[in-house]
């Protein structure tokens, strides 16, 4: 399964150890954190989530030194609308895979490093799933109590973005980039007032844009917003970029880059659709997909117009216009030059 925009932003952000430290250090309890040498945090290879769950979970694994020995920190990103009630059990399965891979790479080992699993949750609702493995066992309390010494134990640390105020996220220690990413993950998908929120985050955008590799960072974040939100406007993104990048020209260049990236991605999706449904049908699906991402719900007459189109060149032209257009009309009707009145 192809990754989602949420997966892409999560991995782009937290694959960098210095940004993963900001997230993990703010979530793990102080009594554990004090034993960890954060400057030794390193990414480890591998993905351990079930293939069929990759549309809902994404993972990153890190190693770290703890009192002279190796420990593992497993960051699991959960972005479905409803919390997964079986998450503790799934986490145990993933941890078992991590240990199996560790033993494969260290065949002489007689012990394995401990794994601490952190869930980063940005679903539509607050986390209501269990955090202890005991929550998934279907047994009477008396039976669980008696069997407890013989059952595996696991406890998750959950960073629930939906249950934290924006002020709490902004007050965290760490970089402006991580704070801004957490805010857009929290609000980008569902908030109807995302334009107003983005305006309130301008100071963070400025901090991100003026840091090293700032243009790359704001490009990734703004692309995510334009890709997942039906409510953010191109004009708001452009105005915030102008302030952050302190250059109208650079802001327009970033917007053009984002637009081309999304168009390229959309065309790739169209190619895949075309292979399965025919080239024209694939192009129609692509145009409708991009329209819904850009403008939200599409009127029935517009859907009918796209479905009736049989010219590949016309469909391609519409797709190219979508991410630069402010209205549906601009997608389908090219602007006509104004006639100048003849001077008498």
C-alpha positions in Angstrom: 0.0 0.0 0.0 1.3 3.4 -0.9 2.1 5.7 2.0 -0.3 8.5 3.0 0.6 12.2 3.2 0.6 11.7 7.0 3.2 9.0 6.7 5.3 11.1 4.4 5.4 14.1 6.8 6.0 11.9 9.8 8.9 10.1 8.2 10.4 13.3 6.7 10.3 15.0 10.1 11.2 12.3 12.6 13.7 10.3 10.5 16.2 13.0 11.5 17.5 12.0 15.0 17.7 15.6 16.2 14.0 16.0 15.5 13.1 12.6 16.9 14.8 13.6 20.2 12.5 16.6 20.5 9.4 14.3 20.2 10.7 11.4 22.3 12.3 13.5 25.1 9.0 15.5 25.5 6.9 12.3 25.9 9.0 9.8 27.9 8.9 10.1 31.7 11.7 11.9 33.4 12.7 8.9 35.4 13.5 7.0 32.2 14.8 10.0 30.2 17.6 10.7 32.7 19.2 7.4 31.9 19.3 8.0 28.2 22.2 9.6 26.4 20.1 11.6 23.8 23.2 12.5 21.8 23.6 8.8 20.9 20.1 8.4 19.3 20.5 6.7 16.0 17.9 5.4 13.4 17.8 1.6 12.9 16.7 0.0 9.7 13.4 -1.9 9.2 9.7 -1.5 9.1 7.7 -3.8 11.3 4.0 -2.9 10.8 1.8 -5.4 9.0 1.4 -4.6 5.3 -2.4 -4.4 5.6 -2.2 -1.8 8.4 0.2 0.5 6.6 -2.6 2.9 5.8 -3.1 3.4 9.5 0.3 2.9 11.2 3.8 4.0 10.3 6.9 3.3 12.4 10.5 4.4 13.1 13.0 2.5 15.2 15.9 4.1 17.1 18.8 2.8 19.2 20.2 4.8 22.1 22.8 4.3 24.8 21.4 3.8 28.4 23.9 3.3 31.2 26.5 1.9 28.9 24.1 -0.6 27.1 21.9 -0.4 24.1 18.2 0.3 24.3 15.6 0.7 21.5 12.9 3.4 21.2 10.1 2.5 18.8 8.0 5.5 17.5 4.7 4.3 16.1 2.5 6.8 14.3 -1.2 6.1 14.5 -3.4 8.2 12.3 -6.8 6.5 11.9 -9.9 8.3 13.0 -10.7 5.7 15.7 -8.0 4.5 18.1 -7.0 0.9 17.6 -8.3 -1.1 20.7 -5.8 -3.9 19.8 -2.8 -1.5 19.7 -1.0 -3.0 22.8 -1.2 -6.4 21.2 0.0 -5.1 17.8 2.8 -3.3 19.5 3.9 -6.6 21.1 3.9 -8.3 17.7 6.0 -5.5 16.3 8.4 -5.6 19.2 8.8 -9.4 18.6 9.7 -8.7 15.0 12.2 -6.1 16.1 13.9 -8.6 18.5 13.9 -11.3 15.8 15.6 -8.9 13.4 18.1 -7.9 16.2 19.0 -11.5 16.8 19.4 -12.1 13.1 21.9 -9.2 13.0 23.6 -10.3 16.2 23.6 -14.1 16.0 25.9 -14.5 19.1 23.6 -12.4 21.4 22.2 -14.1 24.4 20.1 -11.1 25.5 18.1 -8.4 23.6 17.8 -4.7 24.3 14.7 -3.4 25.9 12.2 -1.6 23.7 10.1 1.3 24.8 7.1 2.0 22.4 5.8 5.5 21.9 2.5 6.1 20.1 2.1 9.4 18.3 -1.7 9.7 17.8 -3.4 12.4 15.7 -6.8 10.8 15.0 -10.0 12.7 14.8 -10.8 11.8 18.5 -8.8 11.6 21.7 -7.1 8.3 22.4 -9.5 5.8 24.0 -7.6 2.6 23.4 -5.8 0.8 26.1 -2.1 1.4 26.9 -1.5 -1.9 28.8 -1.5 -5.3 27.2 -3.8 -6.6 29.9 -6.6 -4.4 28.4 -6.9 -6.8 25.4 -7.3 -10.0 27.4 -10.8 -11.4 27.4 -11.1 -12.9 30.9 -12.7 -12.3 34.3 -10.7 -10.0 36.6 -10.1 -12.9 39.0 -8.7 -15.1 36.2 -6.4 -12.3 35.0 -5.1 -11.6 38.5 -4.3 -15.3 39.0 -2.7 -15.7 35.6 -0.8 -12.4 35.7 2.6 -13.9 36.6 2.4 -16.0 33.4 1.3 -13.4 31.0 3.4 -10.9 29.0 3.4 -7.3 30.0 3.7 -4.2 27.9 2.8 -0.6 28.4 2.6 2.1 25.7 3.5 5.7 26.1 0.9 7.7 24.1 1.4 11.2 22.8 -2.2 12.1 22.0 -2.1 15.3 19.9 -5.9 15.6 19.8 -6.1 15.8 23.6 -3.5 18.6 24.0 -4.1 22.3 23.6 -2.1 24.2 21.0 -0.5 26.2 23.7 0.8 23.0 25.3 2.4 21.9 22.0 3.9 25.3 21.4 5.3 25.3 25.0 7.3 22.1 24.5 11.0 22.2 24.5 12.5 21.6 21.1 12.7 23.1 17.6 10.1 25.3 15.9 9.9 22.7 13.1 8.8 19.9 15.3 6.2 22.1 17.0 4.8 23.3 13.7 4.7 19.7 12.4 2.8 18.5 15.4 0.3 21.4 15.0 -0.4 20.7 11.3 -0.7 17.0 12.1 -3.3 17.8 14.7 -5.3 20.3 12.7 -4.4 19.9 9.0 -6.8 17.1 8.1 -10.1 18.2 9.8 -10.1 21.8 11.0 -12.4 24.0 9.0 -10.6 27.1 10.4 -7.1 26.0 9.3 -6.5 29.3 7.5 -7.0 31.2 10.7 -4.8 28.8 12.6 -2.1 29.0 10.0 -2.0 32.8 10.4 -1.5 32.3 14.1 1.5 30.0 13.5 3.3 32.6 11.3 6.0 33.1 14.0 6.8 29.4 13.9 6.8 29.5 10.1 9.3 32.4 10.2 11.5 30.4 12.6 11.4 27.3 10.5 12.0 29.2 7.2 15.0 31.1 8.5 16.7 28.0 10.0 19.1 25.8 7.9 17.3 24.0 5.1 14.3 26.2 5.9 12.9 26.2 2.4 12.9 22.4 2.3 11.1 22.3 5.6 8.3 24.8 4.8 7.8 23.1 1.4 7.2 19.8 3.1 4.8 21.3 5.7 2.8 23.4 3.3 2.6 20.6 0.7 1.1 18.4 3.5 -1.5 21.1 4.3 -2.5 21.6 0.7 -2.7 17.8 0.1 -4.8 16.8 3.1 -7.0 19.8 3.8 -10.1 20.8 2.0 -10.2 24.1 3.9 -6.7 25.7 3.5 -6.4 28.2 0.7 -3.5 28.7 -1.6 -3.7 32.5 -0.8 -3.2 31.9 2.9 -0.3 29.5 2.4 1.3 32.0 0.0 0.9 34.9 2.4 2.4 33.0 5.3 5.3 31.9 3.1 5.9 35.5 2.0 6.3 36.4 5.7 8.3 33.3 6.6 10.7 33.4 3.6 10.8 37.2 3.6 10.5 37.2 -0.2 7.5 37.2 -2.5 9.5 35.7 -5.3 10.8 32.8 -3.2 7.3 32.2 -1.8 6.0 31.9 -5.3 8.8 29.5 -6.2 8.0 27.3 -3.3 4.3 27.3 -4.2 5.2 26.3 -7.8 7.4 23.5 -6.5 4.7 22.2 -4.2 2.2 22.4 -7.0 4.4 20.5 -9.4 5.2 17.9 -6.8 1.5 17.3 -6.2 0.8 17.2 -9.9 3.6 14.7 -10.5 2.3 12.6 -7.7 -1.2 12.9 -9.0 -0.1 11.9 -12.5 1.6 8.8 -11.0 -1.6 7.9 -9.3 -3.3 8.5 -12.7 -0.9 6.2 -14.4 -1.7 3.5 -11.8 -5.4 4.1 -12.3 -5.0 4.1 -16.0 -3.3 0.8 -16.1 -6.3 -0.7 -14.2 -9.1 1.2 -15.8 -7.9 2.6 -19.1 -5.9 5.8 -19.8 -8.9 8.2 -20.1 -10.7 6.7 -17.1 -7.4 7.1 -15.1 -7.1 10.7 -16.1 -10.7 11.4 -15.2 -10.1 9.8 -11.8 -7.0 11.9 -11.3 -8.8 15.2 -12.1 -11.6 14.4 -9.7 -9.1 13.3 -7.0 -7.1 16.5 -7.3 -10.3 18.7 -7.4 -11.5 17.1 -4.1 -8.2 17.7 -2.5 -8.1 21.3 -3.6 -11.7 22.4 -3.3 -13.5 19.8 -1.1 -16.8 18.4 -2.3 -17.2 18.8 -6.1 -20.6 19.8 -7.5 -22.4 17.1 -9.5 -22.4 19.1 -12.7 -18.6 19.3 -12.5 -18.3 15.6 -11.9 -20.5 15.0 -14.9 -18.3 17.3 -17.0 -15.2 15.4 -16.1 -16.8 12.1 -16.6 -17.9 13.2 -20.1 -14.4 14.3 -21.2 -12.7 12.0 -23.7 -9.7 14.1 -24.7 -6.5 13.2 -22.8 -4.9 16.6 -23.6 -7.9 18.4 -22.1 -7.9 16.3 -19.0 -4.1 16.8 -18.5 -4.6 20.5 -18.9 -7.3 20.6 -16.2 -5.1 18.6 -13.9 -2.2 21.1 -14.4 -4.4 24.0 -13.6 -6.0 22.7 -10.4 -3.3 23.5 -7.9 -2.8 27.0 -9.3 -6.4 27.9 -9.5 -8.4 29.8 -6.8 -11.8 28.7 -8.1 -13.3 25.8 -10.0 -14.0 28.1 -12.9 -10.3 28.8 -13.3 -9.7 25.1 -13.8 -12.1 24.7 -16.7 -12.2 28.1 -18.3 -8.9 29.7 -19.3 -8.8 33.4 -18.6 -9.5 35.4 -21.7 -7.4 38.5 -22.4 -9.3 41.8 -21.9 -9.7 43.9 -25.0 -8.5 47.4 -24.8 -10.8 50.1 -25.8 -9.6 51.9 -28.9 -8.6 55.5 -28.2 -10.5 58.1 -30.1 
